[in-house]
């Protein structure tokens, strides 16, 4: 058992760490200032400083690191994991600078795996080059979307076209006018087998009948730095039949294939969020004095710091094991571990952020530190890509079956 990173990973880590120190961290205040000057506040990827960062990332070979195979950097999940963690330390800026930010990452994976040649040419290529943005429209306001088979948006064939009608919400990035394409999941055959009713189809933003109804806030944050979350409506939206991804009835399977890598990428970046929170917590505790001594000398604060370090080390090992399993036995073989990290990561990082906020006092709740917005973002992960309860139920069901089989064989 070897816990060291391989040579390629170490080389990329060194380059990325230097890039973060020399370019990304200094650009953070510039990025936020430039967003404030935009005519359209949602078009965050239009700011000049991001273009500069992307040019430097390309020059260093730090581009599309998330995507294996011919279309990306060719890294394994295990190689990408420590790199994603580093970008999580500046989650609003670093992933975008490397063209490794959600939801584009998942959408590029879908197009690379399931898109046809024409779809890849029209939509994957500009996404790979960072020329456009995209959104993934699955969640709906009128059904319990934790069960994806509930999706009610209709996708009906009409000659050489499909017609869409329905509503979606919490569609990440959709407020950004540069999100030119939506991958929409809906039902093509409501009477088919439960997991064969859904399909996915490409809907250009400019299509008649597509309406951006409103922006959604997360605990009061509009999350404009990620293009915001939107509620959408589709009213008699017509797109060519050639826009269907894969075949009719394949939408649920494609969604599961998309969500596996997406879940681990979220978890990798979240470890970076936690590491930065610990860094800020320690600096604040050493800098402030209360009741005659540094806050860092208070027993309860030291307990929080120690617990934070232990919890994040445990989590990192589980995430790396999951990445290794995905590489060696595939996403299906790593299904239990993917569920485990999806359960463990938000809870662990949320706990650490809570303690970091507490150490910062009222300042931790303010816009002067990144902790409050990070807390709101991490809290969303207990819903994103499936709520905790769904993953716990499935993991427990698998464990019960495994234990029953072990008893029978014994």
HELIX and SHEET records of a PDB file:
HELIX    1   1 UNK A    7  UNK A   19  1                                  13    
HELIX    2   2 UNK A   20  UNK A   24  3                                   5    
HELIX    3   3 UNK A   25  UNK A   36  1                                  12    
HELIX    4   4 UNK A   44  UNK A   46  5                                   3    
HELIX    5   5 UNK A   48  UNK A   59  1                                  12    
HELIX    6   6 UNK A   77  UNK A   88  1                                  12    
HELIX    7   7 UNK A   94  UNK A   97  1                                   4    
HELIX    8   8 UNK A  104  UNK A  114  1                                  11    
HELIX    9   9 UNK A  117  UNK A  119  1                                   3    
HELIX   10  10 UNK A  120  UNK A  124  3                                   5    
HELIX   11  11 UNK A  125  UNK A  128  1                                   4    
HELIX   12  12 UNK A  148  UNK A  150  5                                   3    
HELIX   13  13 UNK A  194  UNK A  196  5                                   3    
HELIX   14  14 UNK A  224  UNK A  226  5                                   3    
HELIX   15  15 UNK A  241  UNK A  243  5                                   3    
HELIX   16  16 UNK A  251  UNK A  287  1                                  37    
HELIX   17  17 UNK A  295  UNK A  297  5                                   3    
HELIX   18  18 UNK A  299  UNK A  333  1                                  35    
HELIX   19  19 UNK A  335  UNK A  359  1                                  25    
HELIX   20  20 UNK A  361  UNK A  365  5                                   5    
HELIX   21  21 UNK A  371  UNK A  380  1                                  10    
HELIX   22  22 UNK A  388  UNK A  409  1                                  22    
SHEET    1   A 4 UNK A 133  UNK A 137  0                                        
SHEET    2   A 4 UNK A 179  UNK A 187  1                                        
SHEET    3   A 4 UNK A 198  UNK A 204 -1                                        
SHEET    4   A 4 UNK A 244  UNK A 245 -1                                        
SHEET    1   B 4 UNK A 154  UNK A 158  0                                        
SHEET    2   B 4 UNK A 161  UNK A 172 -1                                        
SHEET    3   B 4 UNK A 229  UNK A 240 -1                                        
SHEET    4   B 4 UNK A 210  UNK A 216 -1                                        
SHEET    1   C 2 UNK A 289  UNK A 290  0                                        
SHEET    2   C 2 UNK A 293  UNK A 294 -1                                        
END                                                                             
